[in-house]
Amino acid sequence: MALPEGLLAAAKTYLSITWTDVETDANLTGILERGIAYLNRIAGAAKDYLIEGDARALLFDYAMYARSGALASFADNYKSELLALQINTTVEPAEGSG
């Protein structure tokens, strides 16, 4: 899977990665790809990570946890946000409620 254009740079900004290094970029790309797969699976559908919103925020926080070696704690610490992502993806707004 190829990352959407600009997502790696945005994640590096969020994570305060100010240097350019091929290995760091490759590592972060892999983390983001795994995070996208994980979050899409939780949501039940592909999300747009280029727009500011819950999915993008969760992806960047997933990357922060993965880079710090604390990925095992991510699901517990973001349980309510992950549930909201799932609910907001699977529940269609009622007609005229918008």
C-alpha positions in Angstrom: 0.0 0.0 0.0 1.3 3.4 -0.8 0.7 6.3 1.6 -1.5 9.1 0.3 0.7 12.0 -0.8 1.6 14.4 2.0 0.7 12.0 4.8 4.2 11.1 5.7 5.2 14.8 5.9 2.2 15.6 8.1 3.0 12.7 10.4 6.6 13.8 10.7 5.4 17.3 11.6 3.0 16.0 14.2 5.7 13.8 15.7 8.3 16.6 15.7 10.6 14.7 13.3 12.6 17.6 11.8 15.3 15.6 10.1 15.4 13.8 6.8 16.6 10.2 7.0 15.7 7.3 4.6 15.5 4.8 7.4 13.3 7.0 9.6 11.0 7.7 6.7 10.8 3.9 5.8 10.1 3.0 9.4 7.4 5.7 9.8 5.9 4.7 6.5 5.5 1.2 7.7 4.0 2.3 10.9 1.5 4.5 9.1 0.6 1.7 6.7 0.0 -0.7 9.6 -2.0 2.0 11.4 -4.2 2.7 8.4 -4.9 -1.0 8.1 -5.7 -1.3 11.8 -8.0 1.8 11.9 -9.8 0.9 8.7 -10.4 -2.6 10.2 -11.8 -1.1 13.4 -13.9 1.5 11.5 -15.2 -1.2 9.1 -14.4 1.0 6.1 -11.5 2.9 4.5 -11.1 6.4 6.1 -9.6 9.5 4.6 -6.4 10.3 6.5 -5.6 13.5 4.5 -8.4 15.5 6.1 -8.2 16.8 9.7 -10.5 14.6 11.8 -10.7 11.7 14.2 -9.2 9.1 11.9 -6.2 11.2 11.1 -5.7 12.1 14.8 -5.9 8.4 15.8 -3.4 7.5 13.1 -0.9 10.0 14.2 -1.3 8.9 17.9 -1.0 5.3 16.8 2.3 6.3 15.2 3.4 8.1 18.4 2.7 5.0 20.4 4.4 2.6 17.9 7.5 4.8 17.8 7.8 4.9 21.6 7.4 1.1 22.0 4.0 1.4 23.7 1.7 0.2 21.0 0.3 -2.5 23.3 -1.3 0.4 25.3 -2.8 2.2 22.4 -6.1 0.3 22.2 -6.7 0.6 25.9 -5.9 4.3 26.1 -7.9 5.2 23.0 -10.8 2.7 23.5 -13.5 5.4 23.5 -12.1 7.2 20.4 -11.8 3.8 18.5 -15.4 3.0 19.4 -16.6 6.4 18.3 -14.7 5.9 15.0 -16.5 2.6 14.5 -19.9 4.0 15.4 -19.5 7.1 13.3 -18.5 5.0 10.3 -21.3 2.4 10.5 -24.2 4.6 11.6 -25.7 6.6 8.7 -27.2 10.0 9.7 -31.0 10.0 9.7 -32.6 11.6 6.7 -33.1 15.4 7.2 -30.9 15.4 10.4 -28.2 17.4 9.0 
